[in-house]
Amino acid sequence: MTAVAVDAGKGPVGPSLENVTNATYSPLSRPLFIYVRDTAASRPEIKEFVQFLMSRGDLVSEVGYLPLPKQAYALSLKHFQEGRVGSVFGGVPKIGITIDQLLAMEAKL
């Protein structure tokens, strides 16, 4: 499989970690989420699984995805441990937003 460059009028932009992070490889990149039902979040095996996922961001590279910054995993785990539900997207995708902007929005939840 070959990843394609995106041209939004300023020349082609390739799929790199930098371009995904700074939102120039848009709209073909987005963060992936896991959603845990609030009633399941208290189960020990679910807690352990989510902690494993959030502590092993490096695993996404093994299947060809780009990892989020470490602070994204730490913030997601913190929110899970605090029992927070939902996401900053609120069901509406935000195109062209940087990972840093997304983290700032997520921190305010």
Backbone as JSON Lines, residues from 0, in Angstrom:
{"i":0,"aa":"M","n":[0.85,-1.17,0.0],"ca":[0.0,0.0,0.0],"c":[0.9,1.24,0.0]}
{"i":1,"aa":"T","n":[0.52,2.22,-0.79],"ca":[1.27,3.46,-0.88],"c":[0.39,4.6,-0.39]}
{"i":2,"aa":"A","n":[0.92,5.38,0.54],"ca":[0.2,6.55,1.02],"c":[0.31,7.66,-0.02]}
{"i":3,"aa":"V","n":[-0.71,8.46,-0.12],"ca":[-0.74,9.52,-1.13],"c":[-0.5,10.88,-0.5]}
{"i":4,"aa":"A","n":[0.0,11.79,-1.31],"ca":[0.18,13.17,-0.88],"c":[-1.16,13.9,-1.03]}
{"i":5,"aa":"V","n":[-1.35,14.94,-0.24],"ca":[-2.55,15.76,-0.27],"c":[-2.16,17.14,-0.78]}
{"i":6,"aa":"D","n":[-2.94,17.68,-1.72],"ca":[-2.67,19.02,-2.23],"c":[-3.89,19.9,-1.99]}
{"i":7,"aa":"A","n":[-3.75,20.82,-1.05],"ca":[-4.84,21.74,-0.74],"c":[-4.63,23.09,-1.41]}
{"i":8,"aa":"G","n":[-3.83,23.1,-2.48],"ca":[-3.59,24.32,-3.22],"c":[-2.22,24.93,-3.01]}
{"i":9,"aa":"K","n":[-1.44,24.36,-2.08],"ca":[-0.1,24.89,-1.81],"c":[0.98,23.88,-2.16]}
{"i":10,"aa":"G","n":[0.63,22.92,-2.98],"ca":[1.58,21.86,-3.34],"c":[1.34,20.62,-2.52]}
{"i":11,"aa":"P","n":[1.8,19.48,-3.03],"ca":[1.53,18.21,-2.34],"c":[2.26,18.1,-0.99]}
{"i":12,"aa":"V","n":[1.53,17.55,-0.02],"ca":[2.06,17.31,1.32],"c":[2.0,15.82,1.57]}
{"i":13,"aa":"G","n":[3.14,15.23,1.91],"ca":[3.19,13.8,2.16],"c":[2.77,13.42,3.56]}
{"i":14,"aa":"P","n":[2.46,12.14,3.75],"ca":[2.03,11.63,5.05],"c":[3.21,11.37,5.98]}
{"i":15,"aa":"S","n":[3.62,12.35,6.72],"ca":[4.7,12.2,7.69],"c":[4.17,12.52,9.08]}
{"i":16,"aa":"L","n":[4.91,12.13,10.1],"ca":[4.5,12.43,11.47],"c":[4.38,13.95,11.66]}
{"i":17,"aa":"E","n":[5.33,14.7,11.11],"ca":[5.28,16.16,11.24],"c":[4.03,16.73,10.56]}
{"i":18,"aa":"N","n":[3.72,16.27,9.35],"ca":[2.57,16.8,8.63],"c":[1.24,16.39,9.26]}
{"i":19,"aa":"V","n":[1.2,15.23,9.83],"ca":[-0.02,14.82,10.54],"c":[-0.16,15.65,11.81]}
{"i":20,"aa":"T","n":[0.93,15.82,12.55],"ca":[0.9,16.56,13.81],"c":[0.52,18.02,13.61]}
{"i":21,"aa":"N","n":[1.03,18.64,12.54],"ca":[0.72,20.06,12.34],"c":[-0.51,20.29,11.45]}
{"i":22,"aa":"A","n":[-1.23,19.23,11.14],"ca":[-2.52,19.27,10.42],"c":[-2.41,19.69,8.96]}
{"i":23,"aa":"T","n":[-1.2,19.62,8.36],"ca":[-1.11,19.93,6.94],"c":[-1.44,18.72,6.07]}
{"i":24,"aa":"Y","n":[-1.41,17.52,6.65],"ca":[-1.84,16.33,5.93],"c":[-3.31,16.08,6.28]}
{"i":25,"aa":"S","n":[-4.13,17.01,5.82],"ca":[-5.54,17.0,6.16],"c":[-6.33,17.11,4.87]}
{"i":26,"aa":"P","n":[-7.4,16.44,4.72],"ca":[-8.25,15.77,5.7],"c":[-8.0,14.27,5.82]}
{"i":27,"aa":"L","n":[-6.89,13.77,5.33],"ca":[-6.68,12.32,5.34],"c":[-6.07,11.8,6.63]}
{"i":28,"aa":"S","n":[-5.91,12.63,7.63],"ca":[-5.39,12.14,8.91],"c":[-6.33,12.58,10.02]}
{"i":29,"aa":"R","n":[-6.4,11.76,11.03],"ca":[-7.22,12.07,12.2],"c":[-6.79,11.17,13.33]}
{"i":30,"aa":"P","n":[-7.02,11.6,14.56],"ca":[-6.72,10.7,15.67],"c":[-7.77,9.6,15.75]}
{"i":31,"aa":"L","n":[-7.36,8.46,16.21],"ca":[-8.29,7.35,16.43],"c":[-8.59,7.28,17.92]}
{"i":32,"aa":"F","n":[-9.81,6.97,18.25],"ca":[-10.25,6.94,19.64],"c":[-10.71,5.55,20.03]}
{"i":33,"aa":"I","n":[-10.64,5.27,21.31],"ca":[-11.35,4.12,21.85],"c":[-12.43,4.7,22.76]}
{"i":34,"aa":"Y","n":[-13.55,4.06,22.77],"ca":[-14.65,4.5,23.62],"c":[-15.0,3.37,24.56]}
{"i":35,"aa":"V","n":[-15.11,3.69,25.83],"ca":[-15.43,2.71,26.85],"c":[-16.75,3.14,27.5]}
{"i":36,"aa":"R","n":[-17.68,2.23,27.5],"ca":[-18.97,2.52,28.13],"c":[-18.73,2.85,29.61]}
{"i":37,"aa":"D","n":[-19.39,3.87,30.12],"ca":[-19.15,4.29,31.49],"c":[-19.43,3.17,32.49]}
{"i":38,"aa":"T","n":[-20.39,2.32,32.19],"ca":[-20.69,1.22,33.11],"c":[-19.63,0.12,33.07]}
{"i":39,"aa":"A","n":[-18.88,0.03,31.98],"ca":[-17.82,-0.97,31.87],"c":[-16.49,-0.46,32.44]}
{"i":40,"aa":"A","n":[-16.34,0.85,32.54],"ca":[-15.06,1.44,32.94],"c":[-14.62,1.05,34.34]}
{"i":41,"aa":"S","n":[-15.53,0.61,35.17],"ca":[-15.15,0.23,36.54],"c":[-14.67,-1.22,36.63]}
{"i":42,"aa":"R","n":[-14.83,-1.97,35.56],"ca":[-14.39,-3.37,35.6],"c":[-12.86,-3.45,35.56]}
{"i":43,"aa":"P","n":[-12.26,-4.27,36.42],"ca":[-10.8,-4.34,36.51],"c":[-10.13,-4.68,35.18]}
{"i":44,"aa":"E","n":[-10.7,-5.59,34.41],"ca":[-10.06,-5.97,33.15],"c":[-10.13,-4.84,32.12]}
{"i":45,"aa":"I","n":[-11.16,-4.02,32.19],"ca":[-11.27,-2.87,31.28],"c":[-10.25,-1.8,31.69]}
{"i":46,"aa":"K","n":[-10.17,-1.54,32.99],"ca":[-9.18,-0.58,33.48],"c":[-7.77,-0.99,33.06]}
{"i":47,"aa":"E","n":[-7.46,-2.27,33.21],"ca":[-6.13,-2.77,32.86],"c":[-5.88,-2.64,31.35]}
{"i":48,"aa":"F","n":[-6.9,-2.95,30.55],"ca":[-6.75,-2.86,29.1],"c":[-6.52,-1.42,28.66]}
{"i":49,"aa":"V","n":[-7.3,-0.48,29.18],"ca":[-7.14,0.93,28.81],"c":[-5.78,1.44,29.26]}
{"i":50,"aa":"Q","n":[-5.34,1.06,30.46],"ca":[-4.02,1.48,30.92],"c":[-2.93,0.93,30.0]}
{"i":51,"aa":"F","n":[-3.08,-0.31,29.59],"ca":[-2.12,-0.91,28.65],"c":[-2.08,-0.11,27.35]}
{"i":52,"aa":"L","n":[-3.24,0.16,26.77],"ca":[-3.3,0.91,25.5],"c":[-2.67,2.29,25.63]}
{"i":53,"aa":"M","n":[-2.97,2.99,26.71],"ca":[-2.49,4.36,26.87],"c":[-1.01,4.42,27.27]}
{"i":54,"aa":"S","n":[-0.47,3.32,27.75],"ca":[0.95,3.32,28.12],"c":[1.82,2.75,27.01]}
{"i":55,"aa":"R","n":[1.21,2.24,25.95],"ca":[1.97,1.62,24.85],"c":[1.63,2.26,23.51]}
{"i":56,"aa":"G","n":[1.73,3.58,23.45],"ca":[1.48,4.29,22.21],"c":[2.38,3.85,21.08]}
{"i":57,"aa":"D","n":[3.53,3.26,21.44],"ca":[4.47,2.79,20.42],"c":[3.91,1.64,19.6]}
{"i":58,"aa":"L","n":[2.91,0.95,20.11],"ca":[2.35,-0.21,19.4],"c":[1.65,0.18,18.1]}
{"i":59,"aa":"V","n":[1.15,1.38,18.01],"ca":[0.44,1.77,16.79],"c":[1.35,1.76,15.57]}
{"i":60,"aa":"S","n":[2.63,2.01,15.78],"ca":[3.59,2.0,14.67],"c":[3.71,0.61,14.04]}
{"i":61,"aa":"E","n":[3.52,-0.41,14.85],"ca":[3.64,-1.78,14.35],"c":[2.59,-2.12,13.3]}
{"i":62,"aa":"V","n":[1.47,-1.42,13.3],"ca":[0.42,-1.68,12.32],"c":[0.33,-0.57,11.27]}
{"i":63,"aa":"G","n":[1.34,0.32,11.25],"ca":[1.41,1.33,10.21],"c":[0.78,2.67,10.54]}
{"i":64,"aa":"Y","n":[0.34,2.87,11.78],"ca":[-0.21,4.16,12.17],"c":[0.88,5.03,12.78]}
{"i":65,"aa":"L","n":[0.61,6.31,12.89],"ca":[1.55,7.23,13.52],"c":[1.11,7.46,14.97]}
{"i":66,"aa":"P","n":[2.04,7.41,15.9],"ca":[1.65,7.6,17.31],"c":[1.32,9.06,17.59]}
{"i":67,"aa":"L","n":[0.46,9.26,18.57],"ca":[0.2,10.59,19.08],"c":[1.36,11.0,19.99]}
{"i":68,"aa":"P","n":[1.48,12.28,20.3],"ca":[2.5,12.68,21.28],"c":[2.23,12.0,22.63]}
{"i":69,"aa":"K","n":[3.27,11.77,23.38],"ca":[3.13,11.08,24.68],"c":[2.12,11.77,25.59]}
{"i":70,"aa":"Q","n":[2.08,13.11,25.53],"ca":[1.15,13.82,26.4],"c":[-0.31,13.51,26.06]}
{"i":71,"aa":"A","n":[-0.59,13.12,24.82],"ca":[-1.96,12.76,24.44],"c":[-2.38,11.47,25.14]}
{"i":72,"aa":"Y","n":[-1.49,10.52,25.19],"ca":[-1.79,9.26,25.88],"c":[-1.95,9.5,27.38]}
{"i":73,"aa":"A","n":[-1.07,10.33,27.94],"ca":[-1.12,10.61,29.38],"c":[-2.42,11.34,29.73]}
{"i":74,"aa":"L","n":[-2.83,12.31,28.92],"ca":[-4.06,13.05,29.18],"c":[-5.28,12.14,29.04]}
{"i":75,"aa":"S","n":[-5.28,11.29,28.04],"ca":[-6.41,10.36,27.86],"c":[-6.52,9.4,29.03]}
{"i":76,"aa":"L","n":[-5.39,8.89,29.49],"ca":[-5.41,7.99,30.64],"c":[-5.89,8.72,31.88]}
{"i":77,"aa":"K","n":[-5.43,9.94,32.08],"ca":[-5.87,10.74,33.24],"c":[-7.38,10.94,33.21]}
{"i":78,"aa":"H","n":[-7.91,11.29,32.05],"ca":[-9.36,11.49,31.93],"c":[-10.11,10.2,32.19]}
{"i":79,"aa":"F","n":[-9.6,9.09,31.7],"ca":[-10.25,7.8,31.95],"c":[-10.26,7.5,33.45]}
{"i":80,"aa":"Q","n":[-9.12,7.69,34.1],"ca":[-9.02,7.41,35.53],"c":[-9.91,8.32,36.36]}
{"i":81,"aa":"E","n":[-10.17,9.53,35.86],"ca":[-11.05,10.47,36.55],"c":[-12.52,10.23,36.23]}
{"i":82,"aa":"G","n":[-12.79,9.28,35.34],"ca":[-14.17,8.96,34.99],"c":[-14.81,9.93,34.01]}
{"i":83,"aa":"R","n":[-14.01,10.7,33.31],"ca":[-14.56,11.62,32.32],"c":[-15.05,10.85,31.11]}
{"i":84,"aa":"V","n":[-16.12,11.31,30.52],"ca":[-16.66,10.66,29.33],"c":[-16.75,11.67,28.2]}
{"i":85,"aa":"G","n":[-16.84,11.16,26.98],"ca":[-16.99,12.02,25.81],"c":[-15.66,12.45,25.24]}
{"i":86,"aa":"S","n":[-15.72,13.27,24.22],"ca":[-14.52,13.8,23.58],"c":[-14.77,15.23,23.15]}
{"i":87,"aa":"V","n":[-13.72,15.91,22.76],"ca":[-13.86,17.29,22.32],"c":[-14.61,17.39,21.0]}
{"i":88,"aa":"F","n":[-14.71,16.3,20.28],"ca":[-15.39,16.34,19.0],"c":[-16.9,16.43,19.15]}
{"i":89,"aa":"G","n":[-17.44,15.9,20.22],"ca":[-18.87,16.0,20.44],"c":[-19.68,15.5,19.26]}
{"i":90,"aa":"G","n":[-19.15,14.51,18.53],"ca":[-19.84,13.96,17.39],"c":[-19.62,14.72,16.09]}
{"i":91,"aa":"V","n":[-18.94,15.86,16.15],"ca":[-18.69,16.67,14.96],"c":[-17.2,16.68,14.68]}
{"i":92,"aa":"P","n":[-16.76,16.12,13.55],"ca":[-15.32,16.11,13.26],"c":[-14.79,17.52,13.02]}
{"i":93,"aa":"K","n":[-13.59,17.75,13.47],"ca":[-12.92,19.03,13.25],"c":[-11.76,18.77,12.3]}
{"i":94,"aa":"I","n":[-11.84,19.33,11.11],"ca":[-10.82,19.11,10.08],"c":[-9.81,20.24,10.13]}
{"i":95,"aa":"G","n":[-8.54,19.88,10.0],"ca":[-7.48,20.87,9.96],"c":[-7.01,21.33,11.33]}
{"i":96,"aa":"I","n":[-7.34,20.61,12.37],"ca":[-6.92,20.98,13.71],"c":[-5.62,20.25,14.05]}
{"i":97,"aa":"T","n":[-4.69,20.93,14.69],"ca":[-3.43,20.29,15.04],"c":[-3.6,19.43,16.28]}
{"i":98,"aa":"I","n":[-2.67,18.53,16.48],"ca":[-2.7,17.69,17.67],"c":[-2.59,18.56,18.92]}
{"i":99,"aa":"D","n":[-1.75,19.59,18.88],"ca":[-1.62,20.48,20.04],"c":[-2.93,21.21,20.34]}
{"i":100,"aa":"Q","n":[-3.64,21.65,19.31],"ca":[-4.94,22.31,19.52],"c":[-5.94,21.32,20.11]}
{"i":101,"aa":"L","n":[-5.94,20.11,19.59],"ca":[-6.84,19.08,20.11],"c":[-6.54,18.79,21.58]}
{"i":102,"aa":"L","n":[-5.27,18.68,21.94],"ca":[-4.89,18.43,23.33],"c":[-5.32,19.58,24.23]}
{"i":103,"aa":"A","n":[-5.17,20.81,23.76],"ca":[-5.59,21.96,24.55],"c":[-7.09,21.93,24.79]}
{"i":104,"aa":"M","n":[-7.85,21.58,23.75],"ca":[-9.31,21.48,23.9],"c":[-9.67,20.35,24.86]}
{"i":105,"aa":"E","n":[-8.98,19.24,24.75],"ca":[-9.25,18.08,25.59],"c":[-8.92,18.39,27.05]}
{"i":106,"aa":"A","n":[-7.89,19.16,27.3],"ca":[-7.5,19.51,28.66],"c":[-8.56,20.34,29.36]}
{"i":107,"aa":"K","n":[-9.37,21.06,28.58],"ca":[-10.42,21.92,29.16],"c":[-11.69,21.16,29.49]}
{"i":108,"aa":"L","n":[-11.83,19.94,29.02],"ca":[-13.06,19.17,29.29],"c":[-13.25,18.95,30.76]}
